[in-house]
Amino acid sequence: MFQFEKIEESLPLHAKRDPGADTAIGPIRVIDFTHFIAGPFATMLLADFGADVIKIESPGKGEDFRYFPPLDPKLAAQGAPFLWTNRTKRSVGIDLKSPQGLEIVRELIATADVLVENFSTGVMQRFGLDYEQCKAINPNIIYCSVSAYGREGAFSDRLGFDPVVQAESGFMSMNGFPDRDGVRTASVVMDIGTAMMASNAILAALLSRERSGKGQCVEVALFDTAVLMTGFAAMQHLCTGFDPQRTGNYSPDTSPSGLFKAKDRPIYVNCANTKIFQRLFANVLGMPEVANDPALTDATGRIKNRKRLFAVLNEKLAEQSANYWQEKFRAAGITSGEVRTLGEALASDEARARGVATRIAHPAAGWIPNIKLPIQFSRTPAVDPVPAPAVGQHTAEVLKGLLGYGEDRIAALTRSGVIG
């Protein structure tokens, strides 16, 4: 575990990329009208790949997600969740309710490759910034709309958040123990999945534009992603009519796969195929009679005999510590893992070997933690992470650099409250 009084010593500095290396998608400019999680996480992925992401926020306050706890007093309007979804972006504070503010936004859209928004349905139309109107400004724009239930149809007006679509998609009904109600995941898996879908859609549209010269509108819905995230269970249901049942920590499709108690702590063992099952019982547990039992030679037989196999495994694993078994399992090629807390996972040897958690410089706090992008490129590495911006931190920089505004004009717009 990290010792938080010595956290700076525990977190290595982020390893910088070769300054001469290309980026995967730069120079691509993204105008980012997103807030909360799914939209901002999608645009952050594009920023990691090298895009110039310009986040449009209300002057002064910025987006509400900035204030999700914990908040560090040294970081104005930058709670830990906001830092997680908004690194390596530039923030421009513009009042979208002002005609002058909207005119500035239209000028920025004219310079852009991509626009991403996840407002409630109808908001962008009211601003005069829907796809057709943005296409008139910039015919080659890739316009990505992220919504809860889609932009058309009977449910387009519905608001939606991650736990709600976990419930409505059937995902929640699959998780938990059979004697209790279904449970949501603590992690915002639907938001993250939707963000990945959106970033993939944008990259595909950019590739299409490279070939055809034409932009397009792409749409990603949280509910659609949530159904996809039920995995192959959806296809199993469509083929059989059977609704997945909650099975707690064991797998309904393989056996023995589940949570078992070692002498000191739980350990998860996953016998996904017959070879792993046979190695487990013959090579590790010294029970060749189980490994070669004719009743257990295929997955169907092992599922029918799940109770028997679980009883044997629980009895055997309780004889030694989890570390003892982990060493044995690794040597024998048995897929397994100790059940860790999040803190233990972040401080684990595996996380350190992959450089998952690092720290990066911050102008106000000195440094902040960072969770790296889980993708490695051999030739176009992800850009070096930059902390999420303060509200409107780059307003003057963007208006000067992209639109050629002079100091006097920027000062006048600031005094009027149009920008900030």
Beta strands, then each sheet from edge to edge (+ up, - down):
strand 1: 29-33
strand 2: 52-57
strand 3: 90-93
strand 4: 114-117
strand 5: 142-147
strand 6: 216-221
strand 7: 257-261
strand 8: 266-270
strand 9: 336-338
strand 10: 357-362
strand 11: 366-371
sheet 1: 3+ 2+ 1+ 4+ 5+ 6+
sheet 2: 7+ 8- 9+
sheet 3: 10+ 11-
end
